[in-house]
Amino acid sequence: MTSPSAPVATTGYPWPIETTRLANGLRVVVSEDRTAPVVCVNLWYDVGSRHEPPGQTGFAHLFEHLMFEGSQHVKKTEHMKLVQGNGGSLNATTNPDRTNYFETMPSEHLELALWLEADRMGGLVPALTQETLDNQREVVKNERRQRYENVPYGDAWLRLLPLLYPEGHPYHHSTIGSMEDLNGAALDTFKAFHQQYYAPNNAVLTVVGDTSAAEVFALAEKYFGAIATVPDIPAAPDGSLPGPATEAVRESVTAKVPAARIYLSHRTFPFGTAGYDAVTVLSMVLGSGRGSRLYQRLADGARIAQPDYIGAYGVDLAHAPAPLIITATAKDGVSLETLEAGLAEVVQSLIDEPVTDDELNRAKALLTTAWWRGVSTVGGRADLLGRYATQFGDPATAADRLPKWLAVTSDDVTEAARQVLRPESRVTLTYVPGEPS
Amino acid sequence: MSLVTTRPGTGAARPYAFPVIRRVTAHGGTIIAAHLPGQILASALLLLDAGAARESDGREGTATVLAKSLEEGTRKRDSAAYALALESLGAELSPAVDWDTFRVGVSAPGPLLADAVRLAAEAARTPKLDPADVARVRDDEVTALRMDWAQPGPRADAALRADLFGAEGRYSRPLHGDPTSVAAVTVDDVLAFHEAWLRRPGVLVVAGDLDALDLAALAEAAFEGTSGELLEQSGPLPVLLPPRRRTILVDRPDSVQSTLRFGHRAPERATPDYVPMTLAATVLGGAFTSRLNHLIREVKGYTYGIRGSYAMSRRWGRFEVAAGVQTAVTAPAIRDTLGEIARTQAEGVTEAELEVARSWRAGQLSVEMQTPGAIAGALSTLVVHGLPDDYYETLRTEYLEASVEQVSKAAAEHLAVDSLTLVVEGDGAVIRDELGEFGELVDSDI
């Protein structure tokens, strides 16, 4: 059996897409697919931790919690009860760029989902009480303990961000934010934050699945049409940077961890650019799968890294050069220095050794499967279209991403590596086992 | 201009149907395939009757070491060539071990699935298993387990399992073994496990657009060259409950949270009470608005999340509650949790709560079964537990028709708050004294 080259894809989105915009500025995206009796309703709000001014870090994420606690016509706890009690799955996430909310429902409950989303877009503030705020602040503190503080290496991302982005940059602080900021703010400050950013003209509503564009457009008008436009929403601070960092930065942590671990990180290009497409392919060649250079050379070859804990991945942020993160964990008896030298050598190989046809085909085949897996659910598709509508102004451009990945050449990867992976632009974060100092 | 004040009604529901199932028997094995028209990706999962239950005493983790050794090269190609061949199809191998089966899964674009299954079978049936490679994989697995056991949770899970299944041999030890048992696994153990169990045909479940898949070719790829009869199955274990509650402390100095794992034994997956038990657990701790999550997270703010559920395999089941709570509120969180379990056991569920649970569980059969991977998983449940092809349609109907009386009866019969083992993994120096109120307290030796 020969290994075939990656399958050709001329589009990454072979489903229909229809769009409209309500008079209040809400953009509506619909993609009909009658295969299964399910429908996903997804809202992207263009507000993330990058919008938070000093003293208000963690606000965007706290809102992700408050949005489930009731609104003008939806009682506290009713939101979850109505979605799950009608067969649906729901969640929400916050990152530096934006906040998204989504529920996949049996399609006969489409109208319910739209009503719930409209009520918390236009009617959250009257229902927001001090008791709810206090309770959800406690839940967020528990989230911080569970996800960042009580697990070995759990704070790596919190440490990497300020090393990657300078003071004052919109990506400098983490999404979970500062507990002092959350504690210090009054109820009215939170209400003002919602009134500022949770506006129809700052959101994209995407509906994918067992429905039609005509039905969704009419329902969007019915439920969201009355919500007022918010004028002059302030833009996030400018995230542009003059180029890669010019001085290497290092932080060494001694902590209760089971083995020495290294994170190398570089700022690359914003998600959505040709440069970031090359970095996406590069990260697969470098660190995804057993055929990657990191696995082949450090886990399988030199055997200095633990095979289960080695890899590289980009964090798909669109409003400033996005980070590439490379990580490896030392095997027993291997020193941090040995591991770091090995990692540096493999990273340097992307500049010095051209990517072979086999490596490139492997990377593209894995990206192809990952792409189709991502769009195999109505929820995956809705989030994708919401992203491209919010960040690039046109959901239909989502179809171009896979063909653009497949068009990346070996030279493109080398050129990207040459630009962004130089040692002098590197952030190095190391953990060694021991009592925290 | 204002928001619409009244909640909209429900539209017309489309009838529920699980994908059409086709079967092919060839080369000694069986393919069970679900048709998903228009899907670009396809998934295949080889199910072998070689779960962790077949491991020897003191060598728990043998099957996991074997699973991780399969990609260290085959009789045809070395590990680097194997990785390149498989990953160039866009596929990655996911060998996994559970209590009942050894599973080797692959997903790929439909036209490439047969090649991916051929490679998966090559690794499963004819791995090289060079002794030096197996020994290295074993050592790496010991290290990986130590990494995992440094997280909160695995030690508490092991302590609970040891207490609930202390008399049941293999079931008293962790699914993937522990650092000590894996370190004791020999190369011969791994070779013998492969020889005994992985050369049998087994079952291949497939999910994808069957119009574009050649099931005969898949059967040949999965089963050619295999031999062996179906293995005899052992019956379910009795549900033994201790006469009183006990608390086990797993010390984790300086921990900012206490990890709670409460449990007792319950019937196996094929129990006729499966539907009412599942609905009772959904009301107690399954849905976001469940009694436990509502009280402990939403009202008290003690946790980021708490869940209660039944976990079930072919021969046994157990009820379990899992949560991480802030260290300072460990005792109040335990008290409230026990209170909700006791209330559910004694008083059952209400119609309002059950209505949420019914509709959620029924709706999830559509909402959470959209992908080839999810459908392949659903098919594997049919295979492992001997359920009929129309099982999911029946299950949906049973969920929707379950009454308050049936579910309350299941709660009364299958919850036992006074027989719970309470495992608490946290900062012993801070929490030990307050754990005394919950019954006999012992220190875990794990």
Contacts between the chains, C-beta under 8 A, distances in Angstrom:
chain1	res1	chain2	res2	distance
A	1	B	85	7.1
A	1	B	115	6.0
A	1	B	118	6.9
A	1	B	119	7.9
A	3	B	84	6.6
A	3	B	85	5.4
A	3	B	88	3.8
A	3	B	89	7.2
A	4	B	88	7.2
A	4	B	89	7.4
A	4	B	112	7.3
A	4	B	115	7.9
A	5	B	88	7.9
A	6	B	88	7.8
A	6	B	90	7.0
A	7	B	90	7.8
A	7	B	109	5.6
A	7	B	111	7.1
A	7	B	112	7.4
A	35	B	37	7.2
A	35	B	38	6.1
A	36	B	366	6.2
A	36	B	370	5.9
A	37	B	13	7.2
A	37	B	14	3.9
A	37	B	16	7.3
A	37	B	366	5.8
A	38	B	366	5.3
A	38	B	367	5.4
A	38	B	370	6.7
A	72	B	3	6.1
A	73	B	3	6.5
A	73	B	4	7.8
A	73	B	5	5.3
A	73	B	6	7.6
A	73	B	7	7.5
A	77	B	289	5.8
A	77	B	294	6.7
A	77	B	298	6.7
A	80	B	287	7.5
A	80	B	288	4.2
A	80	B	289	5.0
A	81	B	287	8.0
A	81	B	289	4.6
A	81	B	356	5.7
A	82	B	7	7.5
A	84	B	287	4.9
A	84	B	288	6.1
A	84	B	289	6.7
A	84	B	356	6.0
A	84	B	359	7.9
A	84	B	360	4.4
A	85	B	287	7.9
A	85	B	289	7.8
A	85	B	355	6.4
A	85	B	356	3.6
A	85	B	359	5.3
A	85	B	360	6.2
A	86	B	10	7.5
A	86	B	359	5.6
A	86	B	360	7.9
A	86	B	363	6.5
A	87	B	359	5.1
A	87	B	360	5.9
A	87	B	362	6.1
A	87	B	363	1.4
A	87	B	364	6.5
A	87	B	366	7.2
A	87	B	367	6.3
A	88	B	360	7.7
A	88	B	363	6.2
A	88	B	367	6.3
A	89	B	364	7.0
A	89	B	367	5.2
A	89	B	368	6.4
A	104	B	367	4.9
A	105	B	363	7.3
A	105	B	367	7.0
A	106	B	13	6.5
A	106	B	363	4.9
A	106	B	366	5.7
A	106	B	367	6.8
A	107	B	11	7.3
A	107	B	14	6.9
A	108	B	10	5.1
A	108	B	11	4.0
A	108	B	12	6.1
A	108	B	13	4.4
A	108	B	14	7.6
A	109	B	10	6.2
A	109	B	11	7.4
A	110	B	11	6.8
A	111	B	8	4.0
A	111	B	9	7.7
A	111	B	11	6.6
A	112	B	7	6.7
A	112	B	8	5.6
A	112	B	10	7.3
A	114	B	8	8.0
A	115	B	4	6.1
A	115	B	7	6.2
A	115	B	8	5.3
A	118	B	3	6.2
A	118	B	4	7.1
A	119	B	3	5.7
A	119	B	4	8.0
A	122	B	3	5.1
A	123	B	3	5.2
A	134	B	301	7.8
A	135	B	298	6.7
A	135	B	299	7.4
A	135	B	301	5.0
A	136	B	301	8.0
A	137	B	301	8.0
A	138	B	301	3.1
A	138	B	302	7.9
A	139	B	297	6.1
A	139	B	298	7.8
A	139	B	301	5.7
A	139	B	303	7.9
A	139	B	304	6.3
A	141	B	326	7.7
A	142	B	257	7.6
A	142	B	297	7.9
A	142	B	301	7.2
A	142	B	302	7.2
A	142	B	303	5.5
A	142	B	304	4.3
A	142	B	324	7.5
A	142	B	325	7.7
A	142	B	326	6.0
A	143	B	304	4.5
A	145	B	256	4.8
A	145	B	257	5.2
A	145	B	304	7.7
A	145	B	324	7.4
A	145	B	326	6.6
A	146	B	257	6.2
A	146	B	304	4.7
A	146	B	324	4.9
A	147	B	304	7.7
A	149	B	256	5.3
A	150	B	152	5.6
A	150	B	255	6.2
A	150	B	256	5.3
A	150	B	257	4.8
A	150	B	324	6.9
A	151	B	151	5.5
A	151	B	152	7.0
A	152	B	147	7.8
A	152	B	150	5.1
A	152	B	151	6.6
A	210	B	14	7.3
A	222	B	4	6.7
A	223	B	3	7.7
A	223	B	4	5.6
A	225	B	1	8.0
A	226	B	1	4.1
A	226	B	2	5.5
A	226	B	3	6.1
A	226	B	4	7.9
A	227	B	3	7.2
A	228	B	1	7.3
A	256	B	150	7.7
A	256	B	254	7.5
A	257	B	150	7.1
A	258	B	146	5.4
A	258	B	147	5.0
A	258	B	149	7.9
A	258	B	150	3.9
A	259	B	143	7.2
A	259	B	146	7.8
A	259	B	147	6.4
A	289	B	83	6.8
A	289	B	87	4.9
A	289	B	92	6.0
A	290	B	71	6.2
A	290	B	79	7.4
A	290	B	83	3.9
A	290	B	87	7.1
A	290	B	92	7.8
A	291	B	80	7.3
A	291	B	83	3.9
A	291	B	84	4.9
A	291	B	87	4.5
A	291	B	88	7.9
A	295	B	83	7.7
A	296	B	80	6.0
A	296	B	83	7.6
A	300	B	79	6.3
A	300	B	80	7.0
A	303	B	136	7.3
A	306	B	140	6.4
A	306	B	143	5.8
A	306	B	144	6.5
A	306	B	147	7.2
A	307	B	140	5.7
A	307	B	144	8.0
A	308	B	140	7.5
A	308	B	144	4.8
A	308	B	147	7.6
A	309	B	144	7.7
A	309	B	147	6.9
A	329	B	147	7.2
A	331	B	140	7.4
A	331	B	143	6.5
A	332	B	139	7.9
A	332	B	143	5.9
A	358	B	84	5.9
A	358	B	88	7.2
A	361	B	88	5.5
A	362	B	84	6.1
A	362	B	87	4.7
A	362	B	88	4.9
A	365	B	87	6.6
A	365	B	88	5.3
A	365	B	89	6.1
A	365	B	90	3.7
A	366	B	87	5.8
A	366	B	90	5.6
A	366	B	92	7.4
A	368	B	90	5.1
A	368	B	109	6.8
A	369	B	41	6.8
A	369	B	90	3.6
A	369	B	91	6.8
A	369	B	107	6.6
A	369	B	108	6.2
A	369	B	109	6.7
A	372	B	40	4.8
A	372	B	41	4.9
A	372	B	109	6.6
A	373	B	41	6.2
A	373	B	107	7.1
A	373	B	371	7.3
A	373	B	373	7.8
A	376	B	39	7.0
A	376	B	40	7.7
A	376	B	41	6.0
A	376	B	370	6.7
A	376	B	371	4.5
A	376	B	372	7.1
A	377	B	370	4.6
A	377	B	371	5.9
A	378	B	370	6.8
